[in-house]
Amino acid sequence: NKPGNFHRIEEYLVLLRREYYNHFKPRFLQDNPVLPAEMDVLRRSGITNTIQLPMWDDVQEGYAKENVFMPCEGHWEDPFTPRLSTSQRAEGAKYLRIGEIKPNADLCIIRSADPLNVKQTVVGDCSMVCSLIICASYQQRFPKGKIISNVIYPQDNNGDPIVNPKGKYCVKMLINGMTRLIAIDDRFPAAPRTGRLLCTYSKDETELWVSIMEKAFVKLCGGSYEFPGSSSSSDLYKLSGWLPDSVSFESKEFDPELQWKRLYTRHVNGSVLITASTGTLSEEEEKRLKLAASHAYAVLMIREVDGERLLQLKNPWSRQSWSGMYSFDDRREKSRALLAQLQYTEALADQGVFWITWKDLCAHFSRCSLSWNPYMLYKMPDGMSQRPTRLSCHRRFLYTMSTGQAPQFHIGVINAPRPSRMHLVFARHTSNVESFGVQFVKDDPKVPYVAVKVYDVTQFPSIAQHLGASCSFETCYCRRLAHGTELEAGFTPLHDVSYKNMAEHTLSFNCPAGTSNLLVVLSRIESTVKEEFSFSLTLHTEWPQIKLNGEKRSPSGVYMHFIPQSQLKHCTVRQGKWEKGVSCGGRTSLQTFAYNPQYLLTLSKPSMLSVRLNVPECEVSAQVHLVRKEQNPAREQVKWSSRVSALNEECVFFLHAPLYAHGGVVVDTSLWRCVTFDPRRLLGERRKEKEKAVAEPPSPLPAGEYTIVPALWDKGVPAVFELVVETTEPHELREIPPEGVGFVETTLQGNLMGGATAGLSMLLLPRTDAYFSSNCKACLVATNPCVLTARLLLLLADDTKNDVSTNLSLFRSKDAATMERIASSGPYELCGVALPPVKLDANVTYVLVMSSAKPSHAKYALRLYSSTAIRAWLQ
């Protein structure tokens, strides 16, 4: 249906678009710039599994390119018109143009926006219809606040929507982090014979805005009038960017007195719009109260009259009003007088409008959905409302239970003149329209539960901040959290934390005066759905934005940006795993600790160091140990010489997090709470935590070799992990081979005999000593010279506590009457012992003695590793 000169017209439209954007720059609902990586996230989020949602201000695909007055013949038809619902088809509904339904009507988009004219029919989501009702009520009370008029296009010079003879309309909504365009035509479901609209409509037959808005929502949320349901706070966030919130009457923390004062004052001045919802009601309760179960009602007014706290509600069905106190059925003289004062009539009752007390609302309803006007959050000194500063970040959230891998953001506050309230809106991008409905189902496993946590980390600068680094454009140096326990005992967020499956919700917190570093951490709980999702995080604050890319920064204000996974110059990331039966060694007190994955870190120069362990999917708490072993050049060297068996006298330095923690931990040379064994003062004099000074720079770690051991609390638990090592100077990180790799393994099993012990300082023992006769012994003979090492493991049940300290000592004949000790595992240890590498001569019989510090007959396994084959037997 294109005319012959379409190409010439299209060329002219390109010029018009260019001129349009010369005067009206593309704008976003944020004050900070959108970064290229974020723009990629936003573009991908515009593609759903039903339709594409172009950005409203995009030069290539936005409203300016949409050409609502298209150069086409006839009326425009939307190729993606929503499907009719089952109930509509049962009524015989068909799509008819509004001009066919009302051929002689003087049509307009909005005439009066009367909330009493909005009527829900055989279909429609009650929450969405309530959203339209309270928007109309707001626009009626505050005519300059064109909350509806601003989103429907085309518009005239006054910004009012107008009827399009081509039948094409565009609705602007805030969806998936960006204002986006939803195009619909003027065909609506109707009964062909009667012309009765079978969708939500305005009882003013000349108004179209109600049906247009519903059709846009239906197209967005699944493309079918079988609308899955929503919440009014979520709908209003899409329509206007008002902050979504809710109050549960069933919550233990619910304070009816506080909430009444809060909602009454704020609703009267237009700061908040409210929808009240019922919970589960029995059939008897529905009949007695004339309330519908699991149904939403629009709140039109809140009043205090003669000491009574009252709310005026409207049923979107435009019928069936409340029958309790102060209803039209209440015949008490006091009630009749008060209702007359409120100008309440039977006609209003027939339209589903009723008054209800605050007490009854709290008793018979389950919750309220709230939408907060962002332009009423803050006041200027003269009392006028102040536009908030809006800073947004857009990212993707990979499935992980590790705080260290979760998205984290830095809110930098510089010289705030006083404490203030800040508001963060989390908006999960929805590309699968099926999740629109299930996100409001409690405990649905298919929708992620997400919490936003805000911490004040001003007193815990990162290594980079200790060294004087400050944030700049696209570069952040704020501390990244691994769990929280690494900072201080009882370290908690600035607010109460709750996990929610709502696509949009608001978190509010108090920001202190002065300069502070606030850390925002996103967290999700375990779910059967492990897909990643994108999201937007928007901060509302009264302080001005600090532009980090400017040559001269403002002396005060706020900025927000993403914290990268690494911040120091030298960073190495390793992916590893604890493999069942191979490397699930468990904590340091277990004798299997030695089998954990281990890494050798080599520092060429003294360096500040951060080692972060991320465990994305494991319920068991984790820990990471940084250990420096005593260097003994006299010992025979093997490939795994740097492995750590236990934190014993062989370790001259170790550093680990204060607690085992779920999801991961970090050791950091700038953190005073990291547990340190440092008798040689490698890190200098580290003062007690209560005496620490933030300004005092931490000491670097000396150059040399260090062993890193990631471990879980329990042994035998398989899991994957990520190890992130950052240093200020160059380093090398390599995995240490498992114990015994490349050697011949020989295993002997038996039971301890609980015999006598011998002094470890004694190198010579008589053959007749009770130490030999009362303990288990293994005889070893090498046919060729070789290197030998051994490990003794007690085979105890998992629930049996190990209280047996053991020792391994290797002897050879000195003469006919004396045995010489040539190697020992060291002091008696509870957590497993190993014989250090020792060289064996060929064809010489060696005796390896296994003893315990106290009598024991525990079963053991002796693992012998030799560079060549040997003969070994128990004696």
TORFI-498083 format. One line per 3 residues: number of its first residue (from 0); their letters; for each residue z, x, y of C-alpha. Coordinates in steps of 0.05 Angstrom, whole numbers, plus 5000, padded with zeros to 4 digits. Each point is the difference from the previous one (the first is absolute). Layout:
BEGIN
NUM	A	Z X Y; ...
***
This chain:
BEGIN
0	NKP	5000 5000 5000; 4988 5059 5047; 4953 4989 5059
3	GNF	4939 5044 5009; 5029 5041 5056; 5065 5015 4962
6	HRI	4993 5075 5003; 4992 5000 5075; 5060 4955 5008
9	EEY	5040 5046 4954; 4982 5061 5041; 5024 4964 5063
12	LVL	5066 4982 4965; 5011 5073 4984; 4995 5015 5074
15	LRR	5048 4943 5015; 5050 5027 4949; 4996 5069 5031
18	EYY	5013 4971 5069; 5057 4958 4972; 5037 5060 4973
21	NHF	4988 5038 5065; 5044 4948 5034; 5046 4980 4941
24	KPR	5021 5061 4961; 5017 4989 4926; 5074 4985 4997
27	FLQ	5052 5001 4946; 5069 4970 4994; 5031 5068 5009
30	DNP	5009 5049 5057; 4993 5065 4960; 4931 5023 4978
33	VLP	4972 4982 4932; 4989 5065 4962; 4936 5010 4959
36	AEM	5038 4997 4933; 5033 4936 5023; 4934 4970 5021
39	DVL	4975 5013 4930; 5060 4962 4972; 4987 4942 5048
42	RRS	4926 4996 4983; 5015 4999 4925; 5053 4947 5011
45	GIT	4947 4954 5030; 4966 4992 4932; 5034 4947 4957
48	NTI	4979 4973 4932; 4970 4939 5034; 4974 5017 5069
51	QLP	4994 5058 5049; 5044 4997 5062; 4967 5039 5056
54	MWD	5042 5029 5056; 4996 4955 5061; 4986 5056 5050
57	DVQ	4955 5041 4956; 4936 5016 5037; 4958 4997 4936
60	EGY	5030 4938 4966; 5048 4966 5048; 4997 4938 5043
63	AKE	4950 5028 5049; 4950 5008 4942; 5016 4933 4969
66	NVF	4955 4961 5049; 5035 4933 4996; 4942 4968 5038
69	MPC	4951 5026 4949; 4925 5000 5013; 4987 4955 4941
72	EGH	4972 4931 4988; 5048 4944 4984; 5074 5010 4983
75	WED	5031 5062 4970; 5028 4995 4930; 5053 5047 4974
78	PFT	4977 5029 4933; 5073 5010 4982; 5026 4930 5013
81	PRL	5066 4987 4963; 4998 4962 4935; 5027 4929 4998
84	STS	5066 4988 4964; 5010 4956 4940; 5033 4945 5041
87	QRA	4943 5002 5051; 4948 4993 4946; 5040 4943 4969
90	EGA	4994 4964 5067; 4925 5012 4999; 5002 5050 5057
93	KYL	4937 5035 5024; 4987 5049 5056; 4975 4962 5061
96	RIG	4986 5026 5070; 5049 4976 5052; 4942 4970 5038
99	EIK	4983 4957 4940; 5072 4979 4990; 5010 4983 5074
102	PNA	4930 4990 5029; 5022 4968 5066; 5064 5037 5014
105	DLC	5009 5044 5061; 5021 5060 4959; 5042 5057 5024
108	IIR	5039 5057 4967; 5067 4988 5033; 5016 4942 5046
111	SAD	5076 4994 5000; 5024 5040 4939; 5051 4946 4986
114	PLN	5043 5020 4940; 5008 4926 4981; 4925 4995 4990
117	VKQ	4998 5052 4944; 4994 4965 4933; 4998 5028 4930
120	TVV	4959 4961 4949; 4985 5006 4926; 4999 5076 5004
123	GDC	5029 5054 5041; 5059 5046 4998; 5060 4970 5035
126	SMV	5023 5067 5028; 4932 5014 5031; 4996 4929 5029
129	CSL	5071 5010 5028; 4975 5064 5032; 4946 4961 5036
132	IIC	5051 4947 5021; 5049 5049 5031; 4943 5038 5033
135	ASY	4977 4935 5032; 5071 4985 5021; 5007 5069 5032
138	QQR	4934 4993 5037; 5021 4931 5024; 5067 5026 5025
141	FPK	4970 5064 5030; 4928 4985 5021; 4987 5072 5022
144	GKI	5017 5025 4931; 4934 4983 4967; 5022 5017 4930
147	ISN	4945 4956 4970; 4947 5003 5054; 4999 5076 4998
150	VIY	4976 5005 4928; 4941 4951 4996; 4931 5021 5024
153	PQD	4952 4990 5036; 5038 4992 5065; 4982 4983 5072
156	NNG	5015 5042 5061; 5071 4974 5002; 5014 5023 4929
159	DPI	4999 4930 4971; 4963 4988 4934; 4937 4958 5006
162	VNP	4957 4959 4952; 4942 5040 4973; 4936 4959 4990
165	KGK	4979 5048 4945; 5064 4984 4962; 5025 5071 4994
168	YCV	5073 5018 5017; 5038 5065 4995; 5075 5004 4991
171	KML	5037 5064 5019; 5059 5018 4954; 5044 5060 4990
174	ING	4985 5017 4927; 5012 5064 4962; 5021 5040 5061
177	MTR	4944 4979 5047; 4974 4941 5038; 4943 4974 4957
180	LIA	4945 4949 5004; 4995 4938 4956; 4936 4960 5011
183	IDD	4996 4927 4979; 4950 4943 5011; 5015 4929 5024
186	RFP	4994 4968 4931; 5065 4969 4975; 5021 4963 4937
189	AAP	4992 4925 5011; 4989 4935 4962; 4925 4985 5007
192	RTG	5009 4924 5003; 5056 4995 5049; 4994 5066 5037
195	RLL	5075 5012 4991; 5017 5073 5004; 5032 5026 4935
198	CTY	5031 5062 5032; 5053 5012 5052; 4977 4971 5066
201	SKD	5022 4976 5068; 5012 4926 5009; 4964 5008 5066
204	ETE	4931 4991 4970; 4967 5042 5054; 5040 5063 4985
207	LWV	4975 5051 4949; 5050 5057 5004; 5044 4977 4943
210	SIM	4944 4995 4949; 4969 5065 5026; 5065 5038 4993
213	EKA	5014 4973 4930; 4930 5017 4976; 5007 5071 5026
216	FVK	5067 5008 4963; 4970 4971 4937; 4940 5047 5003
219	LCG	5047 5059 5010; 5050 4981 4946; 4957 4992 4939
222	GSY	4938 4963 5023; 5023 4933 4972; 5037 4940 5025
225	EFP	5045 5010 4939; 5041 5039 5050; 5054 5040 4963
228	GSS	5053 4994 5054; 5031 5045 5053; 5057 5003 5050
231	SSS	4994 4981 5073; 5027 5067 5023; 4944 5035 4962
234	DLY	4948 4951 5027; 5023 5009 5072; 4999 5075 4992
237	KLS	4926 4994 4982; 4987 4952 5057; 5039 5033 5056
240	GWL	5035 5064 4978; 5068 4967 5009; 5053 5037 4960
243	PDS	5013 4967 4932; 5072 4988 4980; 5042 4951 4958
246	VSF	5070 4974 4992; 5027 4978 4932; 5053 4946 5002
249	ESK	5019 5019 4929; 5015 5073 5017; 5073 5023 4997
252	EFD	4990 5035 5067; 4976 4936 5034; 5043 4984 5061
255	PEL	4983 4929 5025; 5036 5009 5066; 4965 5065 5017
258	QWK	4932 4975 4978; 5006 4935 5040; 5014 5038 5064
261	RLY	4944 5048 4986; 4947 4947 4983; 5021 4949 5052
264	TRH	4995 5047 5060; 4937 5035 4976; 4962 4937 4981
267	VNG	5013 4966 5067; 4970 5058 5039; 4941 5008 4952
270	SVL	5022 5064 4967; 4996 4973 4929; 4963 4948 4960
273	ITA	5033 4970 4938; 4981 4966 4935; 5054 4973 4954
276	STG	4989 4995 4925; 5036 4962 4946; 5017 5030 4933
279	TLS	5003 4966 4932; 5022 4927 5005; 5011 4950 4945
282	EEE	4960 4936 4998; 5062 4961 5019; 5012 5046 5060
285	EKR	4928 4993 5023; 5006 4924 5000; 5069 4998 5032
288	LKL	4986 5051 5055; 4925 4985 5008; 4986 5075 4997
291	AAS	4946 5033 4958; 5021 5057 4955; 4972 5069 5015
294	HAY	4968 4974 5063; 4993 5028 5070; 5017 4963 5064
297	AVL	4981 5021 5071; 5057 5008 5050; 4978 4969 5066
300	MIR	5064 5000 5041; 5072 5025 4997; 5052 4964 5043
303	EVD	5074 4996 5011; 5019 4929 5020; 5071 4974 5008
306	GER	5027 5056 4957; 4949 4988 4944; 4953 5056 4978
309	LLQ	4933 4968 4985; 4930 5022 4979; 4937 4958 5004
312	LKN	4956 5010 4939; 4932 4974 4981; 4973 4989 4930
315	PWS	4928 5025 4998; 4983 4939 4958; 5013 4959 5063
318	RQS	5044 4953 4959; 5066 4998 4962; 5055 5021 5047
321	WSG	5072 5018 4985; 5049 4942 4985; 5066 5034 5014
324	MYS	5043 5006 5062; 4962 4987 5065; 4939 4975 4963
327	FDD	4967 4935 5021; 5037 4967 4942; 5068 5022 5028
330	RRE	5029 4935 5029; 5064 5029 5029; 5009 4984 5073
333	KSR	5010 5073 5018; 4936 5018 4966; 4959 4945 5033
336	ALL	5025 5021 5069; 4985 5073 4988; 4931 4986 4972
339	AQL	4985 4957 5059; 5020 5057 5045; 4952 5044 4961
342	QYT	4945 4947 5008; 4992 4995 4925; 4960 4939 4978
345	EAL	4977 4967 4936; 4929 5023 5016; 5024 5073 4996
348	ADQ	5036 4986 4935; 4935 4971 4971; 4966 5066 5017
351	GVF	5051 5040 4959; 5040 5023 5061; 5076 4999 4994
354	WIT	5064 5030 5028; 5049 5036 4955; 5065 5035 5013
357	WKD	5006 5075 4992; 5054 4988 4947; 4954 4955 4959
360	LCA	4942 5048 5007; 5042 5057 4972; 5024 4954 4943
363	HFS	4934 4970 4978; 4949 5053 5018; 4995 5069 4969
366	RCS	4971 5044 5055; 4965 5006 5067; 4938 5040 5014
369	LSW	5003 5032 5069; 4946 5029 5045; 5024 5041 5059
372	NPY	4959 5005 5063; 4989 5075 5011; 4993 4989 5075
375	MLY	5071 4971 5003; 5035 5057 4964; 5016 5040 5062
378	KMP	5018 4985 5072; 4985 5039 5063; 5056 5011 5051
381	DGM	4977 4938 5039; 5008 4957 4937; 4925 4992 4988
384	SQR	4974 5012 4930; 4971 5069 4985; 4941 5015 4956
387	PTR	5024 5043 4942; 4970 5067 4982; 4966 4992 4932
390	LSC	4989 5061 4957; 4965 4992 4932; 4986 5043 4940
393	HRR	4954 4980 4943; 5006 5033 4932; 4994 4990 4925
396	FLY	5059 4995 4953; 4989 5029 4931; 5045 4973 4945
399	TMS	5061 5046 4996; 5075 4993 4993; 5010 5067 5034
402	TGQ	5024 4999 5072; 4969 5068 5010; 4930 4973 4984
405	APQ	5008 4934 5038; 4970 4991 5069; 5046 5025 5055
408	FHI	4994 4996 5075; 5033 5034 5059; 5023 4961 5061
411	GVI	5014 5050 5054; 5043 4974 5057; 5005 5044 5063
414	NAP	5054 4989 5052; 5010 4925 4988; 5044 4977 5059
417	RPS	5042 4954 4957; 5007 4973 4929; 4945 4949 4984
420	RMH	4976 4954 4945; 4936 5018 4965; 4958 4958 4953
423	LVF	4955 5024 4943; 4949 4953 4969; 4977 5018 4931
426	ARH	4934 4967 4981; 4972 5011 4930; 4924 4995 4999
429	TSN	4975 4947 4952; 4933 5009 4968; 5013 4957 4939
432	VES	5005 4928 5025; 5039 4979 4938; 5060 5037 5028
435	FGV	5003 4953 5060; 5033 4948 4957; 5043 5041 4954
438	QFV	5031 5041 5056; 5045 4941 5015; 5022 4991 4927
441	KDD	5068 5030 4988; 5002 5059 4952; 4925 4997 4985
444	PKV	4984 5066 4965; 4929 5003 5025; 5020 5011 5073
447	PYV	5034 5064 5024; 5069 4996 5030; 5004 5047 5060
450	AVK	5057 5021 5045; 4996 5036 5066; 5057 5048 5014
453	VYD	5015 5034 5066; 5045 5062 5003; 5026 5041 5058
456	VTQ	4985 5072 4980; 5012 5031 5068; 5057 5043 4972
459	FPS	4956 5025 4943; 4940 5037 5029; 4947 5024 4952
462	IAQ	4986 5074 4990; 4941 4995 5048; 5044 4968 5053
465	HLG	5053 5053 4989; 4946 5051 5016; 4983 4965 5065
468	ASC	4940 4958 4979; 4989 4933 5035; 4955 4942 4982
471	SFE	4930 4997 5028; 4939 4955 4992; 4987 4990 4925
474	TCY	5055 5050 4983; 5071 4982 4982; 5058 5047 4985
477	CRR	5056 4949 4989; 5041 5007 4937; 4972 4964 4939
480	LAH	5052 4966 4956; 5003 5013 4925; 5057 4952 4985
483	GTE	5052 5001 5054; 5058 5032 4963; 4975 5068 5021
486	LEA	5020 4987 5073; 5072 4976 4996; 5046 4958 4957
489	GFT	4993 4926 5014; 4936 5010 5041; 4974 4929 5011
492	PLH	4945 4965 5041; 5013 4971 5069; 4996 4929 4972
495	DVS	5009 4957 4939; 4946 5012 4948; 4966 4945 4961
498	YKN	4937 5003 4956; 4950 4945 5014; 4935 4977 4969
501	MAE	4975 4969 5065; 4935 5029 5026; 5030 5003 5070
504	HTL	5072 5007 5021; 5039 5029 5058; 5056 5051 5001
507	SFN	5044 5008 5061; 5048 5057 5015; 5039 5033 5056
510	CPA	4973 5063 5031; 5052 5046 5033; 4994 5024 5071
513	GTS	4974 5070 5015; 4954 5041 4956; 4998 4985 4926
516	NLL	4956 5008 4938; 4995 4936 4959; 4970 5002 4931
519	VVL	4966 4938 4970; 4994 5000 4924; 4963 4948 4959
522	SRI	5028 4985 4932; 4978 4955 4943; 5035 4979 4936
525	EST	4972 5005 4930; 4944 4951 4986; 4951 4984 4946
528	VKE	4945 5006 5052; 4988 5073 5015; 4940 4995 5045
531	EFS	5002 5033 5068; 4995 4958 5063; 4988 5013 5073
534	FSL	5046 4977 5055; 5014 5002 5075; 5066 5017 5033
537	TLH	5008 4979 5072; 5058 5019 5045; 5019 4956 5059
540	TEW	5043 5035 5053; 5015 4993 5073; 4991 5075 5014
543	PQI	4932 5027 5022; 4955 5037 4952; 4999 5076 5002
546	KLN	4929 5024 4990; 5004 5062 4957; 4928 5019 5014
549	GEK	5012 5003 5075; 5004 5065 5038; 5063 4977 5035
552	RSP	5049 4957 4961; 5043 4946 5030; 5072 5020 5011
555	SGV	5024 4940 4959; 4971 4950 4952; 4984 4992 4926
558	YMH	4947 5019 4950; 4988 4985 4926; 4956 5034 4949
561	FIP	4994 5016 4926; 5039 5057 4969; 4955 5043 4955
564	QSQ	5020 5022 4931; 5005 5072 5023; 5017 5031 5067
567	LKH	5007 5075 4990; 4943 5049 5002; 5002 5018 4926
570	CTV	5003 4943 4950; 4988 4995 4925; 5000 4935 4960
573	RQG	5007 4999 4924; 4994 4940 4954; 5044 5005 4938
576	KWE	5034 4960 4947; 5059 4998 4953; 4969 4992 4932
579	KGV	5041 4967 4945; 5019 5049 4945; 4975 5059 5041
582	SCG	5027 5005 5071; 5050 4942 5012; 5059 5047 5006
585	GRT	5047 4960 5044; 5056 5024 5046; 5031 5069 5005
588	SLQ	5060 4983 4956; 4955 4986 4941; 4979 5056 4953
591	TFA	4928 4975 5004; 4996 5014 5075; 4960 5062 4985
594	YNP	4941 4959 4975; 4987 4966 5067; 4935 5019 5037
597	QYL	5014 5061 5042; 4961 5035 5056; 5003 5070 5029
600	LTL	4999 5003 5075; 4985 5067 5031; 5014 5011 5074
603	SKP	4966 5060 5032; 5044 4996 5062; 5066 4967 5020
606	SML	4982 4927 5009; 5027 4931 5015; 4990 4956 4939
609	SVR	4995 4928 4979; 4992 4977 4928; 4990 4925 4991
612	LNV	4999 4967 4932; 4966 4932 4997; 5009 4957 4937
615	PEC	4955 4938 5010; 5017 4959 4938; 5066 5015 4965
618	EVS	5067 4964 5001; 5039 5064 4985; 5027 5041 5058
621	AQV	4969 5068 5014; 5020 5067 5028; 4965 5065 5018
624	HLV	5032 5069 4995; 4979 5063 5037; 5028 5060 4963
627	RKE	4998 5075 5008; 5014 5039 4936; 5031 5067 4994
630	QNP	4945 5051 4992; 5011 5046 4940; 4942 5049 4994
633	ARE	5031 5030 4936; 4985 4937 4961; 4937 4989 4961
636	QVK	4955 4953 5041; 4967 4938 4972; 4954 4949 5032
639	WSS	5057 4952 5011; 5051 5050 5025; 5009 4962 5065
642	RVS	5022 4936 4964; 5071 4976 5013; 5041 4977 4940
645	ALN	5063 4981 5039; 5034 5011 5066; 5043 5057 4975
648	EEC	5019 5070 5020; 4927 5020 4993; 4985 4960 5063
651	VFF	5018 5036 5065; 4977 4942 5045; 4984 4927 4991
654	LHA	4985 4942 5046; 4995 4927 4982; 5008 4930 5030
657	PLY	5071 4973 5006; 4986 4944 4949; 4951 4980 4946
660	AHG	4960 4944 5032; 4952 4946 4979; 4928 5014 5020
663	GVV	5009 5073 5019; 5039 5050 5041; 4988 5058 5047
666	VDT	5031 5069 5010; 4991 5027 5069; 5028 5063 5032
669	SLW	5013 4960 5064; 5045 4949 4965; 5073 5017 4998
672	RCV	5014 4950 4945; 4958 5036 4949; 5049 5028 4949
675	TFD	4997 5076 5001; 5028 5055 4956; 4988 5061 5044
678	PRR	5053 5054 4988; 4954 5053 5028; 4989 4960 5065
681	LLG	4925 4998 4993; 5000 4943 5050; 5053 5031 5044
684	ERR	5065 4966 5018; 4987 4926 4989; 5055 4962 5036
687	KEK	5032 4937 4973; 4963 4936 5012; 5052 4972 5048
690	EKA	4994 5064 5042; 4925 5004 5001; 4961 5001 5065
693	VAE	4931 4969 5001; 4975 5050 5050; 5018 5059 4957
696	PPS	4937 5024 4963; 5008 5007 4925; 4990 5067 4965
699	PLP	4935 5014 4962; 4999 5013 4925; 4991 5074 4984
702	AGE	4935 5023 4969; 4998 5004 4924; 4991 4957 4938
705	YTI	5033 4933 4990; 4998 4951 4943; 4991 4926 5015
708	VPA	5024 4951 4947; 4987 4925 5007; 5046 4960 4954
711	LWD	5021 4929 4983; 5072 4980 4987; 4985 4978 4928
714	KGV	4962 5040 4949; 4944 4971 4958; 4973 4956 5057
717	PAV	4925 5010 5012; 4975 4995 5072; 4951 5031 5049
720	FEL	5019 5034 5064; 4972 5033 5062; 5027 5066 5027
723	VVE	4987 5016 5073; 5019 5071 5023; 4995 5017 5074
726	TTE	5016 5066 5032; 4992 5033 5068; 4972 5063 4969
729	PHE	4948 5009 4945; 5024 4986 4929; 4974 4996 4930
732	LRE	5019 4946 4950; 4983 5001 4927; 5026 4963 4939
735	IPP	5042 5042 4953; 4976 4996 4928; 5045 4963 4950
738	EGV	5051 5041 4962; 4969 5035 4940; 4927 4992 5022
741	GFV	4956 5052 4964; 5057 5019 4953; 5013 4983 4927
744	ETT	5054 4946 4994; 5048 5000 4941; 5053 4946 4995
747	LQG	5064 5003 4959; 5051 4943 4993; 5072 4999 4977
750	NLM	5071 4984 5021; 5047 5042 5041; 5058 5029 4960
753	GGA	5051 4998 5056; 5019 5072 4989; 5032 5053 5044
756	TAG	4974 5023 5067; 4989 5071 5023; 5008 5031 5068
759	LSM	4933 5003 5035; 5017 5068 5028; 5006 5029 4930
762	LLL	4934 5034 4981; 5024 5027 4932; 5033 4958 4946
765	PRT	5022 5019 4930; 4958 4969 4945; 5065 4972 4972
768	DAY	5018 4963 5065; 5016 4926 4991; 4948 4985 5053
771	FSS	4945 5015 4949; 5032 4967 4940; 5022 4935 5034
774	NCK	4937 4983 5040; 4929 4981 4983; 4951 5058 4997
777	ACL	4926 5007 4996; 4966 5063 4973; 4936 5022 5034
780	VAT	4949 5051 4978; 4936 5017 5038; 4943 5032 4961
783	NPC	4973 5028 5066; 5034 5016 5066; 5006 4936 5040
786	VLT	5037 4964 5056; 5049 4946 4980; 5036 4945 5038
789	ARL	5039 4941 4972; 5031 4933 5021; 5058 4964 4967
792	LLL	5002 4924 5005; 5055 4955 4974; 4971 4938 4967
795	LAD	5048 4948 5029; 4990 4925 5003; 4977 4975 5068
798	DTK	5066 4966 5014; 5042 5059 4979; 5029 5043 5055
801	NDV	4990 5074 4990; 5066 5037 5005; 4980 5059 4957
804	STN	4986 5066 5036; 4956 5047 4960; 4975 5071 5000
807	LSL	4944 5040 4968; 5009 5075 4985; 4950 5046 4966
810	FRS	5026 5061 4960; 4970 5058 4961; 5033 5053 4957
813	KDA	5030 5058 5038; 5025 5034 4937; 5027 4980 4932
816	ATM	5063 4970 5030; 4979 4976 5069; 4954 4947 5031
819	ERI	4972 5010 5070; 4989 4941 5048; 4931 5010 5032
822	ASS	4992 4933 5035; 5041 4938 5017; 4989 4933 5033
825	GPY	5059 5014 5046; 5064 4960 5008; 5013 4940 4956
828	ELC	4961 4941 5031; 5001 4925 4990; 4928 4986 5019
831	GVA	4963 5041 4949; 4992 5075 4993; 4941 5047 4993
834	LPP	4993 5072 4979; 4963 5041 5053; 4936 5035 4977
837	VKL	5017 5062 4958; 4956 5050 4964; 5006 5003 4923
840	DAN	4981 5061 4959; 4959 4992 4937; 5033 4993 4932
843	VTY	5071 4998 5028; 5048 4944 4982; 5031 4966 5061
846	VLV	5058 4951 4997; 5001 4942 5050; 5070 4968 5004
849	MSS	5009 4928 5023; 5071 4987 5022; 5040 4947 5039
852	AKP	5057 5008 5049; 5042 4951 4960; 4995 4980 4927
855	SHA	4940 4955 4988; 4955 4980 4943; 4945 4969 5042
858	KYA	4930 5001 4973; 4953 5047 5036; 4927 5022 5005
861	LRL	4985 5073 5012; 4931 5011 5031; 4975 5072 4993
864	YSS	4940 5023 5041; 4968 5067 4981; 4938 5035 5023
867	TAI	4981 5012 4927; 5021 4966 4936; 5069 5015 4975
870	RAW	5041 4982 4939; 5063 4960 5015; 5052 4969 4954
873	LQ	5071 4974 5006; 5053 5043 4967
***
